[in-house]
Amino acid sequence: MAAWSELPEDLLALVFARIFFPVDRACFQAVCRSWRSAARPPARQLPWIVFPNGGVMTPFDRVVHRIASYPKAITSCVGMALAVRAWHRFVSLPKTTTCIGSTDGWIAIDDRVGKMYRNYLLHNMFSGTTLSLPELDAAIGHVSKLFNIRKVLLRSTPDDVIALMTNHRSCPIILTRLGKGVWLPKSYAAPLVSIIDVAFLGDRLYGVTKDEDLVFLDIAFNYSGVPIVTGGKCVIGEGFDHDDYDDHDTEDDDLTKMTKKDMVPQGFRYIDVDGSLKNDIKTMWYLIESRGKLLMVRRQVVTPFEFTHTVEVFEADMKAAMWVPVEAGLEDRALFISRRFSKSVSAAFSTAIQKDAVYFADTEDVFDMRSQTVSAQGNDLDSYNAYLRSWNSRQLMWVFPPELVA
């Protein structure tokens, strides 16, 4: 039997081309000299769509990916390329574990321990690094089953500010910092409850409402290094009346006794077109930082069929206090939109990315800003749509490889 070092170079090159994680590539090249010589530069990786159970889809290629870098407690999963018109088995995360957010290559994980206890983790899908968030466990680890985290957003790296959006009125926005602590807002802070999406621009956290008000929160660190909100202001819209950002005493709000009255409203509006409740139009808003500017995407989706009807993109003109329609394109960039995480990416990175386009994870629609048309990324999405129907599509999220994070 031939030695592993004697495998044909063309076969080794094919194997190396299917290795997607830097750590695994390094291990491959360390086997021997012949393996190292066969390790040719891999093709650039493109964004992935991650499901709550850890399943991964790659919209731009025809390769089925096996993800093997989850924490030890989490089972590996198989991804399905959207261009492949066949079913592929998804090996789920443990039933207690759910992906609840993402930023660049990081995913946030909620591990439910029993009926009311949760542990929170950050996991990098490309480096394999896993970080526990004990400060978050202490603050919101003992909660009702109705309690959900809607977004987890890193300002830069995991040791910097992390912002969370939840569905509880007493803590609609939470700030935390690894190893330091957690900031919770004053109970039932009405302006914060009205925020439906957030994005960092510089050191500030910006939020948008369903009335298209744009507000910002100033963030500083206290003497212990805990991030705190020191003030806020409305820069577009009617006003942001909030006079108290003091740290919140959680003893007044028992998160284990949450009822539907405590829930923050969903971040969209319905229009009943014909009174039948069968042809509703749902309007949604997304906030994205792009090249030092803030963009708002206003999107209408026809339900229950879930396809994009219209898309409008606006830029925040903070001096004029107004949203300005973006009509000349995105400066050769593309927007990748999901409720959990959205990002602006240079189309020059790959010919597979269409410039001046808006990609939606939940329906796999692509909006072309130049032609003002909506199309699908593939010709036949029956398998994809059938799988989507088994999930709440708003829970899907984009994840980006290191090459796209810069």
Protein Blocks (a to p, Z undefined) as FASTA:
>chain_A
ZZfklgcfklmmmmmmmpcbfklmmmmmmmpmmlmmmmccddddddddddfkopacdfkb
ccdcddfkbcfklccdddddfklccddddddddfkbccfbdehjbccddddehjkbccdd
dddfknopacddfklmmmmmpccfkbccfbdcdfkbmklccddddfbfklmbccddehib
ccdddehilklmmpmbdcdehjbccdddfkopacdddddddfkopacdfbdcdfbdjbdc
dfbfcdcdfklpcfklccfklpccdfbdcddfkonopacccdddddddeehiacdddddd
ddfkopafbdcdddddfknopacddfebjnhpacdddfkbccdddfklpmklcghiacdf
klopacdfklopacdfbfblklmmmmmmmpcfklgccdddfklmZZ
